[in-house]
């Protein structure tokens, strides 16, 4: 058979969102290639999707913090280099 996996979002009547994964295996096909018999399972993957979203957001926040810290460190290095040059002038 041929495996098929589809994920889709379902909005419930109360407005809640659920994520569903449908896994199918074609067991038999007709002469024209259409699936005649399949076996499958449907899973609620809402928790997994929510965790993936939280991880993406955390990664984005971390990247912003790293960029900010890198700018701060570059500025500090520049200030220290200027200070070193000024001190060298005082020893000449």
C-alpha positions in Angstrom: 0.0 0.0 0.0 0.9 3.7 -0.1 0.9 5.7 3.1 -0.8 9.1 3.3 -0.6 11.6 6.2 -2.7 14.7 6.3 -3.0 17.3 9.1 -5.8 19.8 9.4 -7.2 22.3 11.8 -10.8 22.0 13.0 -12.7 24.8 14.6 -15.3 23.5 17.1 -18.7 25.1 17.5 -17.5 26.8 20.8 -14.6 28.4 18.9 -11.8 26.1 20.2 -9.3 24.9 17.7 -8.2 21.2 17.5 -5.5 19.8 15.2 -6.1 16.4 13.6 -3.7 14.0 11.8 -5.1 11.4 9.5 -2.9 8.5 8.6 -4.0 6.2 5.8 -2.6 3.2 4.0 -4.1 2.1 0.7 -4.5 -1.7 0.8 -6.1 -2.2 -2.6 -6.5 -0.1 -5.7 -8.8 -0.3 -8.7 -7.4 -0.6 -12.2 -7.6 3.2 -12.6 -5.4 3.7 -9.5 -8.2 4.9 -7.2 -8.1 3.5 -3.7 -10.6 0.7 -3.3 -9.7 -0.3 0.3 -7.7 1.6 2.9 -7.0 1.4 6.6 -6.3 4.4 8.8 -6.3 6.2 12.1 -7.2 9.7 13.1 -5.3 11.3 16.0 -5.9 14.5 17.9 -2.5 16.3 17.8 -3.6 19.6 19.3 -1.1 19.3 22.2 1.8 18.6 19.9 0.9 21.6 17.7 0.6 23.8 20.8 4.0 22.7 22.0 5.5 23.3 18.5 4.1 26.8 18.5 5.5 27.5 22.0 8.9 26.2 20.9 8.8 28.5 17.8 7.9 31.5 19.9 10.6 30.7 22.5 13.2 30.3 19.7 12.2 33.7 18.2 12.4 35.3 21.7 15.8 33.8 22.3 17.1 35.0 18.9 16.0 38.5 19.7 17.8 38.3 23.1 21.0 37.0 21.5 21.0 39.8 18.9 20.5 42.4 21.7 23.3 40.9 23.8 25.6 40.7 20.7 25.0 44.4 20.1 25.7 45.2 23.7 28.9 43.2 23.7 30.1 44.8 20.4 29.5 48.2 21.9 31.4 47.3 25.1 34.3 45.9 23.1 34.4 49.1 21.0 34.5 51.2 24.2 37.2 49.1 25.7 39.3 49.3 22.5 38.9 53.1 22.6 39.9 53.2 26.3 43.0 51.0 25.6 44.1 53.4 22.8 43.6 56.4 25.1 45.7 54.8 27.8 48.4 53.9 25.2 48.6 57.6 24.2 49.1 58.5 27.9 52.2 56.2 28.1 53.9 57.5 25.0 
